């Protein structure tokens, strides 16, 4: 049950960026994302959430990521989940996604540098 709750929480954080502390540390998250089932669940929840973003948001992200608008949701989520699972970004980095400016770490992940 604890792993499922953490997966759901992580999915929400990835989708909306959140503005409050999640109470989940990055090491626990990385460990849980090493489970292929957990990773697939987080990825599918993220994609579903990103799909509801505005057309303007998809347009901007497509330009930043160098892809087409129809691929934004999947590519965004794949890059974010991979970066989180391998430690290139933390949950606090992910939570800052909806801020006025993307952090340098998030920008690097999204443009795949």
PyMOL commands that set and color helices and strands:
alter all, ss='L'
color gray80, all
select helices_A, chain A and resi 2-16+26-33+36-50+55-65+69-85+91-98+104-111
alter helices_A, ss='H'
color red, helices_A
deselect
rebuild
show_as cartoon
